[in-house]
């Protein structure tokens, strides 16, 4: 059936955001160099074109790429003619016009990005209209707000992906290999602790879970990791929903300056510490070390967000806004069960929603998201209290959502005869290697994890 389009009339209202020049430039770029269709598909798809004629033409180009057909003026015209769509596009004069709209295909990705951005603006308008309409008809304010929040979350940079043929994605991956060969950037992040760096479990675009019972040192561990990653010139964000900024500062200072945390809390009060038989206040040497440590930390790309009653909506919207200005490489969340989701759906479902939101955040930002998690008390009834996957509190779908799951364990918490400095990082789920454990050293006085001596 022949599709007929009035080329002189826009498809909807003229007030709808659009960039017809960018649409024509995308089509012209593909005609000049069909190999750029991979870069175009990274940003947009046929359904995002505003002008139906342009959408029909790009649909044909994608179909031809899928069928591995050559794409040029003649073949595109013939393909559309065979399907009775040539008239809908505007005939051969329109196709010729596409090819003459750009002088080079080098900027095809930028043109596609412009098309996608206008499409998202149109989507935003549609959501705004629906929200406005719901406020006029709904009597349940809370339900309306939740629906509005979800609608806005759905507008975040798309993560659903596109169906792309092997003829496109395989070429894209070949180009990615070339980029990796010419770049020093690795998919994993190093922090200076061998147990973390050797298995390379902090990977970009992935959600990593670190779970532990209280007193194991999970907050100290994530602070040590975050500081180490920031020291390697990677921008880090720590979202602290459990501790105050002061407590966070004490831990960082203690670990970096090797000063007892109790001394930092009240530096002028004499205390009896393991390294001093007599009670003493903070020494001049410790003051100097603390000053040097904090001056060094102040130079790191390390952001801190301390908040209470944070929701996954708060986190995603705030982080995405900041990420566009200063992109993050690592995002740490302390801890998962303190982040709010939809409370009316039940606790397990709420936590699952938070985990899924953090997974989407990793995909949207390209950063590694390291989330801490609590564990159930049930493990303390076992003779071997090392955690397992089933011990994760409100686990539900968490184990399926996370790319990597680790557990922090110190036997000295339960057994007086165990080495108080011995710690284990247990891998319960790891897609890039074997599950098992790695040993670390933990100095409780300094809240510091490091390699075993």
C-alpha positions as CSV (number, residue, x, y, z in Angstrom):
1,X,0.0,0.0,0.0
2,X,1.4,3.4,-1.0
3,X,2.0,5.9,1.8
4,X,1.1,9.5,0.9
5,X,2.5,12.4,2.9
6,X,1.9,16.1,2.4
7,X,5.5,17.3,2.3
8,X,4.5,20.9,2.9
9,X,2.8,20.2,6.2
10,X,4.6,19.1,9.4
11,X,3.3,15.8,10.9
12,X,2.0,17.4,14.1
13,X,1.8,20.9,15.4
14,X,4.5,23.3,14.2
15,X,5.3,24.0,17.9
16,X,6.7,20.5,18.5
17,X,10.5,20.6,18.8
18,X,12.3,19.3,15.7
19,X,15.5,19.7,13.7
20,X,14.6,18.8,10.1
21,X,18.0,19.9,8.9
22,X,19.7,17.4,11.2
23,X,17.3,14.7,10.0
24,X,18.3,15.5,6.4
25,X,21.9,15.6,7.3
26,X,21.7,12.1,8.9
27,X,20.2,10.7,5.7
28,X,22.7,12.5,3.5
29,X,25.6,11.2,5.7
30,X,24.5,7.6,5.2
31,X,24.2,8.1,1.5
32,X,27.7,9.5,1.4
33,X,29.2,6.8,3.6
34,X,26.9,3.9,4.5
35,X,29.4,2.7,7.2
36,X,28.4,5.6,9.5
37,X,25.0,4.0,10.0
38,X,26.5,2.2,13.1
39,X,27.4,5.6,14.7
40,X,23.9,6.9,13.8
41,X,22.1,4.0,15.4
42,X,24.1,4.6,18.6
43,X,22.0,7.8,19.0
44,X,18.8,7.5,17.2
45,X,16.3,5.2,15.4
46,X,13.7,5.6,12.6
47,X,10.9,6.2,15.1
48,X,12.6,9.3,16.5
49,X,12.5,11.3,13.2
50,X,9.9,14.1,13.2
51,X,9.2,14.2,9.5
52,X,7.5,11.0,8.3
53,X,9.2,11.2,4.9
54,X,12.6,11.2,6.7
55,X,11.5,8.4,8.9
56,X,10.4,6.2,5.9
57,X,13.8,6.9,4.3
58,X,15.8,5.9,7.3
59,X,13.7,2.8,7.9
60,X,14.7,1.7,4.4
61,X,18.4,2.4,5.1
62,X,18.4,0.4,8.3
63,X,16.6,-2.5,6.5
64,X,19.1,-2.4,3.7
65,X,22.0,-2.4,6.2
66,X,20.4,-5.4,7.9
67,X,20.2,-7.2,4.5
68,X,23.8,-6.1,3.7
69,X,22.7,-4.3,0.6
70,X,24.7,-1.3,-0.7
71,X,23.2,2.1,0.1
72,X,23.4,4.9,-2.5
73,X,21.0,7.1,-4.5
74,X,20.1,4.4,-7.0
75,X,19.7,1.5,-4.6
76,X,17.8,3.4,-2.0
77,X,15.4,4.7,-4.7
78,X,14.9,1.3,-6.1
79,X,14.3,-0.2,-2.6
80,X,11.6,2.4,-1.8
81,X,10.0,2.0,-5.3
82,X,9.8,-1.8,-4.9
83,X,7.9,-1.2,-1.6
84,X,5.7,1.5,-3.0
85,X,7.2,4.0,-0.6
86,X,9.2,6.2,-3.0
87,X,6.3,8.7,-3.3
88,X,5.9,8.9,0.5
89,X,9.6,10.0,0.8
90,X,9.1,12.7,-1.9
91,X,10.4,10.8,-5.0
92,X,13.9,10.8,-6.4
93,X,14.3,14.6,-6.1
94,X,14.0,14.3,-2.3
95,X,16.6,11.5,-2.2
96,X,19.0,13.6,-4.3
97,X,18.3,16.5,-1.9
98,X,19.3,14.3,1.1
99,X,22.7,13.5,-0.5
100,X,23.4,17.2,-1.2
101,X,22.5,18.3,2.3
102,X,26.0,17.6,3.7
103,X,29.5,17.7,2.3
104,X,31.0,15.0,4.6
105,X,29.7,12.1,6.7
106,X,32.2,12.8,9.4
107,X,29.7,14.4,11.7
108,X,26.9,11.8,11.3
109,X,26.9,10.9,15.0
110,X,26.4,14.6,16.0
111,X,23.5,14.9,13.5
112,X,21.9,11.8,14.9
113,X,22.4,13.1,18.5
114,X,20.5,16.3,17.5
115,X,17.7,14.2,16.1
116,X,17.5,12.2,19.3
117,X,17.6,15.3,21.5
118,X,14.6,16.8,19.7
119,X,12.7,13.6,20.0
120,X,13.4,13.6,23.8
121,X,12.0,17.1,24.0
122,X,8.9,16.0,22.3
123,X,8.6,13.1,24.7
124,X,9.1,15.5,27.6
125,X,6.2,17.6,26.4
126,X,4.0,14.6,26.1
127,X,4.8,13.5,29.7
128,X,4.2,17.1,31.0
129,X,0.8,17.1,29.3
130,X,-0.1,13.7,30.9
131,X,1.0,14.9,34.3
132,X,-1.0,18.1,34.0
133,X,-4.0,16.1,32.9
134,X,-3.7,13.7,35.9
135,X,-3.6,16.6,38.4
136,X,-6.9,17.8,37.0
137,X,-8.7,14.4,37.3
138,X,-7.0,12.6,40.2
139,X,-8.0,13.0,43.9
140,X,-5.1,11.0,45.3
141,X,-2.2,13.4,45.5
142,X,0.4,10.8,46.6
143,X,-0.5,8.4,43.8
144,X,-0.3,11.3,41.3
145,X,3.1,12.4,42.5
146,X,4.5,8.8,42.3
147,X,3.1,8.4,38.8
148,X,4.7,11.7,37.8
149,X,8.0,10.7,39.3
150,X,8.0,7.4,37.4
151,X,7.1,9.2,34.2
152,X,10.0,11.6,34.6
153,X,12.4,8.7,35.5
154,X,11.3,7.0,32.2
155,X,12.6,10.1,30.4
156,X,16.2,9.5,31.6
157,X,18.7,8.7,28.9
158,X,17.4,5.6,27.2
159,X,18.8,2.3,28.4
160,X,16.4,-0.1,26.7
161,X,18.7,-0.2,23.7
162,X,18.0,-0.9,20.0
163,X,17.7,-4.0,18.0
164,X,20.8,-3.8,15.8
165,X,21.8,-6.4,13.2
166,X,25.1,-8.1,13.4
167,X,26.2,-6.3,10.3
168,X,26.1,-3.1,12.4
169,X,27.0,-4.1,16.0
170,X,30.0,-6.3,14.9
171,X,31.5,-3.4,13.0
172,X,30.9,-1.1,16.0
173,X,32.7,-3.6,18.3
174,X,35.6,-3.8,15.8
175,X,35.9,0.0,16.0
176,X,35.7,-0.3,19.8
177,X,38.7,-2.7,19.8
178,X,40.7,-0.1,17.8
179,X,39.8,2.6,20.4
180,X,40.9,0.4,23.2
181,X,44.2,-0.3,21.5
182,X,44.8,3.4,21.2
183,X,43.7,4.3,24.7
184,X,45.1,3.7,28.2
185,X,41.6,3.5,29.7
186,X,40.7,0.1,31.1
187,X,37.2,-1.2,31.8
188,X,38.0,-1.7,35.4
189,X,39.0,0.7,38.1
190,X,42.0,0.3,40.5
191,X,42.1,1.5,44.1
192,X,45.5,0.3,45.3
193,X,44.2,-2.8,47.2
194,X,45.3,-6.0,45.5
195,X,42.2,-7.9,46.6
196,X,40.1,-5.4,44.7
197,X,42.4,-4.6,41.7
198,X,43.6,-8.1,40.8
199,X,40.2,-9.5,40.1
200,X,39.2,-6.2,38.5
201,X,35.7,-6.3,40.0
202,X,35.1,-2.5,39.9
203,X,34.0,-2.3,36.2
204,X,32.4,0.6,34.4
205,X,28.7,0.4,33.6
206,X,28.1,-2.3,36.3
207,X,26.4,-2.5,39.6
208,X,28.7,-4.0,42.3
209,X,27.3,-5.0,45.7
210,X,29.4,-5.3,48.9
211,X,27.4,-6.8,51.8
212,X,28.4,-7.4,55.4
213,X,27.1,-7.6,58.9
214,X,27.6,-4.7,61.3
215,X,31.1,-4.1,62.6
216,X,32.8,-5.8,59.6
217,X,34.0,-2.4,58.3
218,X,32.0,-2.1,55.1
219,X,31.7,1.7,55.3
220,X,35.4,2.0,55.9
221,X,36.1,-0.4,53.0
222,X,34.0,1.6,50.5
223,X,35.7,4.9,51.7
224,X,39.1,3.3,51.3
225,X,38.2,2.1,47.8
226,X,36.6,5.5,46.8
227,X,39.7,7.4,48.0
228,X,42.0,5.0,46.1
229,X,40.1,5.4,42.9
230,X,40.0,9.2,43.2
231,X,43.8,9.2,43.7
232,X,44.1,7.7,40.2
233,X,42.4,10.8,38.8
234,X,38.9,9.3,38.5
235,X,36.0,11.4,39.6
236,X,34.2,9.7,42.5
237,X,30.8,10.4,44.2
238,X,30.0,9.0,47.6
239,X,26.4,9.0,48.6
240,X,26.3,8.7,52.3
241,X,22.9,7.9,53.8
242,X,24.2,6.4,57.0
243,X,26.9,8.6,58.5
244,X,27.4,12.4,58.9
245,X,29.9,14.4,57.0
246,X,32.0,14.7,60.2
247,X,32.1,10.9,60.7
248,X,33.1,10.5,57.1
249,X,35.8,13.1,57.5
250,X,37.2,11.4,60.6
251,X,37.4,8.0,58.8
252,X,39.1,9.4,55.8
253,X,41.6,11.4,57.9
254,X,42.3,8.3,60.1
255,X,43.0,6.1,57.1
256,X,45.1,8.6,55.2
257,X,47.1,9.9,58.2
258,X,47.2,6.7,60.3
259,X,45.7,8.4,63.3
260,X,43.4,6.6,65.8
261,X,39.8,7.6,65.1
262,X,39.1,8.1,68.9
263,X,41.9,10.7,68.9
264,X,40.4,12.6,66.0
265,X,37.0,12.7,67.7
266,X,38.4,14.6,70.7
267,X,42.0,15.6,69.9
268,X,42.4,17.6,73.1
269,X,41.3,14.9,75.5
270,X,44.1,12.6,76.9
271,X,43.4,9.0,75.9
272,X,45.1,5.7,76.6
273,X,45.7,4.1,73.1
274,X,47.4,0.9,72.0
275,X,50.5,2.7,70.8
276,X,50.9,4.8,74.0
277,X,50.9,3.3,77.6
278,X,50.1,6.7,79.1
279,X,47.0,8.8,78.3
280,X,47.8,11.6,75.9
281,X,46.0,14.1,73.6
282,X,46.7,14.5,69.9
283,X,50.4,15.0,69.3
284,X,52.0,17.7,67.2
285,X,53.2,15.1,64.7
286,X,49.6,13.8,64.4
287,X,48.3,17.3,63.8
288,X,50.9,17.7,61.0
289,X,49.9,14.3,59.5
290,X,46.2,15.2,59.6
291,X,46.8,18.5,58.0
292,X,48.9,17.0,55.2
293,X,46.3,14.2,54.6
294,X,43.3,16.6,54.4
295,X,45.2,19.0,52.1
296,X,45.9,16.1,49.8
297,X,42.3,14.8,49.9
298,X,41.1,18.3,49.1
299,X,42.9,18.1,45.8
300,X,41.1,14.8,44.8
301,X,38.1,14.6,42.4
302,X,36.0,13.2,45.3
303,X,32.5,14.5,45.9
304,X,30.4,13.7,48.9
305,X,26.6,13.8,49.2
306,X,25.3,13.3,52.8
307,X,21.5,13.0,52.9
308,X,18.7,11.4,54.9
309,X,15.5,9.9,53.4
310,X,17.0,9.8,50.0
311,X,14.9,8.1,47.3
312,X,16.2,6.4,44.1
313,X,14.4,9.1,42.3
314,X,16.4,11.8,44.2
315,X,19.7,9.9,43.4
316,X,19.1,9.3,39.7
317,X,17.8,12.8,38.9
318,X,20.5,14.6,41.0
319,X,23.4,12.4,39.9
320,X,22.5,12.6,36.2
321,X,22.3,16.4,36.4
322,X,25.7,16.6,38.0
323,X,27.2,13.9,35.8
324,X,26.5,15.9,32.6
325,X,28.7,18.7,34.1
326,X,31.4,16.6,35.7
327,X,31.2,12.9,34.6
328,X,31.7,10.3,37.4
329,X,33.7,7.1,37.1
330,X,32.7,5.6,40.4
331,X,29.5,6.1,42.4
332,X,29.4,4.7,45.9
333,X,26.1,4.2,47.8
334,X,26.2,3.6,51.6
335,X,23.9,1.8,51.9
336,X,21.3,0.2,49.6
337,X,18.6,-0.6,52.2
338,X,18.5,3.0,53.4
339,X,17.5,4.3,50.0
340,X,13.7,4.6,49.5
341,X,11.7,3.3,46.6
342,X,7.9,2.7,46.3
343,X,7.0,1.9,49.9
344,X,3.4,0.8,48.9
345,X,4.7,-2.1,46.8
346,X,6.2,-4.0,49.8
347,X,9.7,-4.0,51.4
348,X,11.2,-6.6,49.2
349,X,9.9,-5.0,46.0
350,X,11.0,-1.6,47.2
351,X,14.6,-2.7,47.7
352,X,14.5,-4.5,44.3
353,X,13.3,-1.3,42.7
354,X,16.2,0.6,44.3
355,X,18.7,-2.0,43.0
356,X,17.3,-1.8,39.5
357,X,17.5,2.0,39.7
358,X,21.1,1.9,40.6
359,X,21.8,-0.6,37.8
360,X,20.1,1.8,35.4
361,X,22.3,4.6,36.8
362,X,25.4,2.6,36.0
363,X,24.3,2.2,32.4
364,X,23.2,5.8,32.0
365,X,26.4,7.3,33.4
366,X,28.9,4.7,32.2
367,X,30.3,4.7,35.8
368,X,30.7,1.8,38.2
369,X,28.1,1.9,41.0
370,X,29.3,0.3,44.2
371,X,26.4,-0.3,46.6
372,X,26.8,-1.5,50.2
373,X,24.2,-3.8,51.6
374,X,23.1,-5.2,55.0
375,X,22.9,-8.9,55.7
376,X,20.3,-11.0,57.7
377,X,21.0,-12.1,61.2
378,X,20.3,-15.7,60.3
379,X,24.0,-16.3,59.4
380,X,25.0,-15.8,63.0
381,X,23.2,-19.0,63.9
382,X,25.5,-21.0,61.7
383,X,28.9,-22.5,62.8
384,X,30.6,-20.9,59.7
385,X,29.3,-17.4,59.7
386,X,30.8,-16.5,56.3
387,X,28.1,-14.9,54.2
388,X,26.2,-16.5,51.3
389,X,24.0,-15.0,48.6
390,X,20.8,-16.0,50.6
391,X,22.0,-13.9,53.5
392,X,21.4,-10.6,51.7
393,X,18.6,-8.7,53.4
394,X,15.5,-8.4,51.3
395,X,17.5,-10.2,48.6
396,X,14.6,-10.8,46.2
397,X,15.9,-10.0,42.8
398,X,19.1,-8.2,44.0
399,X,21.3,-11.2,43.2
400,X,20.0,-11.1,39.6
401,X,20.2,-7.4,39.2
402,X,23.8,-7.0,40.4
403,X,26.7,-7.8,38.1
404,X,29.1,-8.6,40.9
405,X,28.3,-9.5,44.6
406,X,31.0,-9.5,47.3
407,X,30.9,-10.0,51.0
408,X,33.2,-8.5,53.7
409,X,34.0,-10.9,56.5
410,X,36.3,-10.7,59.6
411,X,36.4,-13.8,61.7
412,X,37.6,-11.8,64.8
413,X,34.2,-10.3,65.1
414,X,32.9,-13.7,66.2
415,X,36.0,-15.5,67.5
416,X,38.3,-13.9,70.1
417,X,41.2,-16.1,69.0
418,X,41.2,-14.9,65.4
419,X,43.6,-12.4,64.0
420,X,41.9,-9.0,64.4
421,X,43.7,-7.6,61.3
422,X,42.7,-10.4,59.0
423,X,39.8,-9.7,56.6
424,X,38.3,-11.5,53.6
425,X,36.6,-10.2,50.5
426,X,34.4,-13.0,49.4
427,X,33.2,-13.2,45.8
428,X,29.7,-14.7,45.7
429,X,28.9,-13.7,42.1
430,X,31.5,-12.6,39.6
431,X,31.0,-12.8,35.9
432,X,34.6,-12.2,34.9
433,X,36.3,-14.8,37.1
434,X,36.0,-17.5,39.7
435,X,34.1,-17.1,42.9
436,X,36.3,-17.4,46.0
437,X,37.9,-14.9,48.4
438,X,40.9,-12.6,48.7
439,X,42.6,-11.7,52.0
440,X,43.1,-8.1,53.2
441,X,44.5,-6.4,56.3
442,X,42.2,-4.3,58.4
443,X,43.5,-1.8,61.0
444,X,40.4,-1.0,63.0
445,X,42.0,2.0,64.8
446,X,42.6,3.7,61.5
447,X,39.5,2.3,59.7
448,X,41.9,1.2,57.0
449,X,41.9,-1.8,54.6
450,X,45.2,-2.7,52.8
451,X,47.1,-5.6,51.4
452,X,48.1,-8.2,53.9
453,X,51.7,-7.9,55.2
